[in-house]
Amino acid sequence: MMKVPFVAPSRVYQMYKEELDAAYFEVMSRGDLIDRSHLRTFEEELAAFTGTRFAVGVNSGYDALHLSLRAHGIGPGDEVIVPAHTFVATCSAVVNTGATPVLVDVTKDFNIDITKVEEVITPKTRAIIPVHLSGWMADMPAVMEIAAKYNLVVVEDACQSLGSSINGKGAGAWGNTGCFSFYPFKILGGYGDGGAITTNDEETAQFARRMRFNGEDRQSGEYHGHGFTCLLDNLQAAFLRVKLRHLPEAIIRRKSIAKQYFEALHDLPDLLLPHYNRPGFDHVYQNYTVRARQGNDFSEFLKKNGVEVLTQFRKPYYKHEGLQLIDRGFPETEALSREVCSLPMNVEITPVEIDYVIRVVRSFYHR
Ligand SMILES: Cc1ncc(COP(=O)(O)O)c(C=O)c1O
């Protein structure tokens, strides 16, 4: 039996070893650790890549979300709309500002159901966080229309979708801010935690730059508020610059793997594949999450046959008692939670491994 890992970070290191090693030795020999040139250059390169004026490096995707909300003065008494199906950090960022998250169900593409947003808007609604899950963007033209109508702040949770776009406009370039995560297994993965905010608004960028550094203006030494310690490390930024250079080719590779999965699996009636026919929308396949009618039986079969898969969403986050959230009933989220299964999807997977994954999936269905 073959073993196909979900991700293989040591292989990625071998792919970019020369450039990563050079970045490491350069930073270490200079002793450039905090708020140094790689951070600033990475921010410029990331802003250019996403098509925004500014990028501000922070410690995680969570921090990007949290600071984005704070930059717009969101706090106690405010309501913020978030999808019922997302990584918990989207919601925790809202709660930790003191605001109240208001959950909305998703559609079959795993992103917020735009037709259900207006019904939860109240006079207290201040912001909406559309999440672009797995490399596929939420319906941003529709989100922006609703935001304009109700005067809402839009914080894009683009943690899983760097490089994706709608009609050529990048994830993170639509809302007041875009939030990215460089957690190691993200599409642009660092070697530890990392994140960034993108924005076209100078004041928001300045707020984030200060708040990530305990509220301090680094030039004047003035504290502009009680901040946080959540700066992206210069060493991480140096690594991320290497990976960002290779991102366009990595996205091409992900798309070609998705195409292979599609061609080999689309005839299976009990399997819903993440391919959506929407002109102008671009899928970059951070994840290849299928829905199998057989739920755990399917994912357990894959694991038993050596294919490491991810089923992290089995229990929706709002059902975790410790989070004290209101479950208003989200039928699509509940249905997909029972069925989701992310297949190995990464740049380091080999053709032999892809074939093996396909064979195991087909054999589950006796095909
Ligand atoms: C959709 C989504 N939002 C937020 C986050 C938080 O990012 P981080 O883990 O860098 O805090 C993640 C990633 O983990 C994510 O996938």
The ligand as an SDF file (V2000), in Angstrom:
LIG
                    3D

 16 16  0  0  0  0  0  0  0  0999 V2000
  -10.7180   30.9580    6.1920 C   0  0  0  0  0  0  0  0  0  0  0  0
   -9.6550   31.2390    7.2050 C   0  0  0  0  0  0  0  0  0  0  0  0
   -9.7570   32.3170    7.9900 N   0  0  0  0  0  0  0  0  0  0  0  0
   -8.8170   32.6130    8.8880 C   0  0  0  0  0  0  0  0  0  0  0  0
   -7.7000   31.8270    9.0690 C   0  0  0  0  0  0  0  0  0  0  0  0
   -6.7320   32.2030   10.1280 C   0  0  0  0  0  0  0  0  0  0  0  0
   -5.4290   32.2670    9.6720 O   0  0  0  0  0  0  0  0  0  0  0  0
   -4.2170   31.9790   10.7010 P   0  0  0  0  0  0  0  0  0  0  0  0
   -4.2140   30.5210   10.9700 O   0  0  0  0  0  0  0  0  0  0  0  0
   -3.0180   32.4530    9.9770 O   0  0  0  0  0  0  0  0  0  0  0  0
   -4.5090   32.7860   11.9210 O   0  0  0  0  0  0  0  0  0  0  0  0
   -7.5520   30.6940    8.2670 C   0  0  0  0  0  0  0  0  0  0  0  0
   -6.3800   29.8000    8.3260 C   0  0  0  0  0  0  0  0  0  0  0  0
   -6.0100   29.1450    9.1880 O   0  0  0  0  0  0  0  0  0  0  0  0
   -8.5580   30.3820    7.3330 C   0  0  0  0  0  0  0  0  0  0  0  0
   -8.4710   29.2820    6.5730 O   0  0  0  0  0  0  0  0  0  0  0  0
  1  2  1  0
  2  3  1  0
  2 15  2  0
  3  4  2  0
  4  5  1  0
  5  6  1  0
  5 12  2  0
  6  7  1  0
  7  8  1  0
  8  9  2  0
  8 10  1  0
  8 11  1  0
 12 13  1  0
 12 15  1  0
 13 14  2  0
 15 16  1  0
M  END
$$$$
